[in-house]
Amino acid sequence: MKIALIAPTAIPAQTANSVQVMKMAQALTGLGHKVRVFVPGRDPDMSWKKIAKQYGLSEKLKLRWVTSLPSLRRYDFALGALRQARDWGAEVIYTRLPQAAAIAAGRGTPSIFELHDMPSGNMGPWLMRRFLAGKGMRRVVVNTGNLEKEIKSAYSLPKKRGFLLLAPNGVDLDRFSKIPSAKKARQKLNLPQTFTAGYTGHLYPGRGIEMILEMAQLLPQMRFLLVGGRDVDVERLRVETKHLPNVTFAGFVPNADLPMYQAAADVLLMPYGEKVAASSGGDIAAFTNPLKMFEYLACGRPILASDLPILTEILNYKNAIILPKNYVDAWVLALQELQRSPERRKTLSKAARETALQFSWEKRAEKILRGL
């Protein structure tokens, strides 16, 4: 099947949105479909080798950049991408861009609209209704149960079974199939051979970075490894934490190298707060489905996570340790107990890996296309 995947964001970029788009494009390609990814903006003139490394890809993807002027709010891009998709002979439009979903469905082109948040702003709900009224609408995909519930409540949906589909994000299981021990990974990365708690991802407010630094202050005998973030954020934190020699900031790491850094940790952290900022600055705590959560599970390391309801759709007391938000003493005790208990770490690691097996990108892609 010819699938036009219309991206909602620039590529390449250091955003979770762009990673998710590229992982889905790879999964669809791996299933044997012909996929073209249409991207807003100009061709960055970056080699495929560099793009593949940034996103941790093994399949060669076909990318097409389409003009997008900021003043036109992606409508020009949606129209241009749909025109190119039609000329290519696309059989299905798959997109997270509301403008593209609404226009494609209205024209009668078979369309899948994926949402990771409730439609918002002045135009979001209207575009959603236009998609639902279009002859080409085929499926709405959401990645959390809470979002599924809210969409059902807010919109009149077709009664067709499987139209509203819950499909959590995924992980490249193959990339985590030969994870080295924490000791060997640290040796390869030239990191200190100390019990290590790791965090990977952005450093936006609400991700728990301040609490990790507080834990580091209370646990000077442990190493805290933070991977990711914009250069300006990493440099600011380095300056602010000069008095914490047990904290290592690795900065941005290409997705291809990320499993090795996650493997270097004895424990992986997700200390999310009540509010979680996205790259846009909005609060995504009600609907977030972090890619790192699935990578952590696949890595087979014990996970310490906040008791944020959206996280416990996937995590539970068997495959992770669930702790109160913003209660640093509980997190410190949990880390100390795990350090003292290799058997507990082994039990959690096994359960995490078993959970990850349910969430490959390929299984997700199959589920989304099933029945079309």
N, C-alpha and C positions, 0 to 999 in steps of 0.2 A: 504494500500500500504506500502511496506517496503522501507523506505527512509534512505539512508546513508548520514548523514550530516558530511562533512569533514571540520573540523575547520582550519582556517589559522593561528591560534595563540594558545599559551599555555592556559590551563584552569586547575586550577583557576588562574586568573590574575586580576589586577586592570585596565584593558583596556576596552574602549568602544567596541572594536572588539569582545572581549570575551563575553561581556554582550549581544551584538546583536545576536551572535550565540546561546547563551543559551535561549534567549527569543524566537527566531524562532524555536528552537528545542521543547520548551514547547508548542508553538502554534500548531505546526504540530502534536504533541502527543495529544493535546487537541481535535484536529479534528478527532481523531480515527486512525491515521496512526501509524505504528510501526517504531520507529525512533531509530537509533543508532548514537551517536556522536563520531567521531574518532578524537583524539586529539594528536598533536605532543608532544613527550617527555615521561617522566616516570610518572606512577601513583603516585600522591603526598601523597597517604595514608591519605587522609582527609575524614572525615565522610560526608555522604550525607547531613546530617543536617547542617553542616557548609557551604558546597557548596551552598545548597539551600538558606541559609540566605545571603550569599555574593551576590547572583544573584537575590534574591527576587523571588524564584520559588515555585510553589505549586505542580507541576507534578514531579513525580520521573522519572528522565531521565537515560538512559543507556549510560554510557561513556566508551570508550575504548581508552587507551593510546597506541601509536605506536611509535617505535623507530625513532628518528630524530637526526642525527648528524649535527652540524652546518656547517661542511665543505661540506656537500652534498646538502645544500640549499633547503631542504624540498622535494627533489626528492625521497629520500629513504622513507620518510614518506608518500608521495603520493602513491608510489607503494605498500607499506605495507598496507595502509588504504584501497586501492582499492582491494587488494587481500583478506583482511578480509571481506570487504563488499560483494565481490563475493561469498565467502564461506558461508556467512550468508544468501545469496539469495536476496540481495538488488535489487529492481526494478528500483530505481532512485538514481542517485548521485546528491546531492545538495551541492555546495561548493563555497567558495570565494577564494579558493587556485588555482591559474592559472595552476600550474603543474598538480594537480588532475583533473581539468576540461579538459585540453588538452589530457591527457592520456586516461581518461574515454571515452571521445567522440571519440577518435581515435580507441578505441577498440569496438565501437558500443554500449556502455552502455548508456541508456537514461540519459542525463545529463543536469542540470540547473547550469549555471554559473552566480553568482552575483558579480557585481562590484560596488565599492564605489569611484573609482578614475579611471583615464585613465591608461591603461596598460603602464608601463614605464620601463626604464632601457634597457639593451641589449636584455633580453629575453621576457619581458612582451608583446610587440606587436607580437612577433613570436608565443608565446603560445596562444594568442588570435586568431591568424589566424589558428593555428592548431585546436583549439576548433571548429571554424566555418567550417573547412573543414572535421571534423569528422562525421561519420555516426550517432553517438549517440547524437549529439547536438540537444537540444530541445528548450532551451530558454536562453536568456540573460536578467538578471534583473538588473536594476539600481535604485538608490533611489533619484535622483534629475533630474529635467527637463534639467538642463544644461549639465549633464553627458550624458543624452539621446541624446541631440543634437550633442555633440562631438563624441559619438560613431557612430552615423549615418553618420557623415561627414568623419570619419577616416577609416571605414571598410565597405566592401561589405557584406551586411546582406541578409539573406533569405527574400523573399517578403511575407512570411507567416504572416498573421495578428496575432499580439500578441507575435511574436518571441522576439522582443525587448520590454520589459515590464517595465514601470515606476511604482515603488512601494516604496513610502517613508517609512521611519522607522515607528515604532508604539509605543504603550504604553499599559501597563496592566491596563485597565480601572477599573477592579474590585478593585484594590488596592487603587484607588483614589475615590471610590464611597462613602466613609464615612469619608471624610476629616474633621477634627475638625476646629473650628475657629482659626485664628492666635493666639489669646489670649490663648485659651486652649492648643494649641500645644506648645506654649512657656512655659506655666506652666508645662506641662508634661516633657519638656526637661530642665527645670530649667534655662530658659533664661530670661533676663530682659524684663519687660512689657513696651517696647518702640516701636514706629513705626519702623518696620524692613524691610530692603531691603536685599534680599537673593541671593546668587549665589551658584550653585552646579556644580561640575565637576572638571576637571583637572585644574591645575594652569600654564599650558604651556604658552609661549609667544603668544601674539595675542588674548588671551581670555578676555583681558580687566581688569586684576587684578590690574594693576597699576592705571588705571582710577578709579576703585572702591575705592582704597585707597585714591585717590585724592578727590573723592566725600565725603568720610568719614571725611577728614580734613575740607572740606568746610561746612559739615552738622553735627556738633558735637552733635546735639540733636537727631540724628537718630542712630539706631543700624544697623551695616552691618555684616551679617552672611555669612561666606564663608565655604562651606562644600566640602571636597574632596582634592585631591593632594597627592603626595608622602610625606612621613614623612620629608624628607630633605627639601623639598620646604616649607612645613608648618612651620618648625622650623626657617628657614631663614626669612620668612615673619614675624613671631612673634617677632624676634629680631629687624627687621627693623621698625616695627610699634609699638614699646613700647609706643610711644608718642600718639597713637590713642586708647584710652580706649574704644571707641565705636565700635571697630572691634573685632569680635569673630571668631576664626579659629577652626572649629570643626574637621578638619582632615578627613581622610578617614572614610566613613560610609558605612556599608553593604547596598546593594540595597534594602534589605527588610525594612530597617529603613528610607530610603531616603524620602518617602512621608511625614513623620512626620516633618522632617527638612524643606522641601519645604513649608509645611503648616504653619510653624512658621513665615514665611515671609508675610508681607502685600503686598509686591511687589517683583517680581523676575527679575533678571538682566541677559542680554546677550549682554555685551558691546564689541562684537568682533571687531577686527581691520581689516585693509586692508589685512594683512597676518595672518594666523591662523596656529600655529604649531600643528602637530600631535605627537603621542608618538614616531614616527620614526624621528621626527625633520623636516619632509617635510611640505610644505605649502598646506593646504587643503581648503583654503578660497573659491576656485572656485567650490568645490563639496561637502562641508561638509553638513551633514544632522543630526544635533546633537540630540542624544537621549533626552538630557535635555529639548529641545524645546517641545517635545511631552509630557514629564512629567509636564513641567510648564503649558501647556495648560490644561491637565487633572486635575491638582491641582486647577484650577479655581482661580488663582491669576493674577492681572494685570501684564503684561510683558512689560519691557522696552528692546528694541532690537536695535542693530545697523542696519543701512540701507544697509547692505551687501546684494547684489542681491540674493544670494543663500538662505538667510533666508526668504526673502520676497516671495519665492515660497509657503511658508506655512503661514507666518505671514503677516498681512495687517493692515490697519488703523482702522479696526473694532475690531480685536481680540488682538491688541497690540498697544503700542506706539512706532513708528519707529523714531529713532533719528540719527543725523549725527555721524559718526564714529569719535572718538577721540576729540569731542567737549564737554568738560566736563561741561561747563556752561549750555548747553541745557539739559543735563542729570540732573543736580542739580535743574533746574527750573521745569522739569517734575516731579521729586520726590516731590518737595515742593507742586506742584499743586495737585498731587494725595493724599498727606497727608491731604490737606485741603478739598478734595472732595470725601467723601464716596460714593456718587451716581455714580461718574465717575468710581471709583474702582469697584463698583457693576456691572455696564454695561460692562466693559472690562472683568470681571471675567466670566460673563454669556456667552459672545461671545467666550471666550477661551475654556470653557468647551464644548460648542456646536461644536467647531472645532475639539476638541480631539475625539469626538465620531466617527469621520470618520476614525480614525487611530489606531484601535486596532491591536495587533499582529495577532489575529485570522483572521481578515478580510484580512490582508496582506498575510498570509499563503494561504488562500482560493484563493486569486487572483493569486498568483504565480503558484498554481497547476491547476488552471482552464484550461480545454481544453487539458490537457496532456493525 
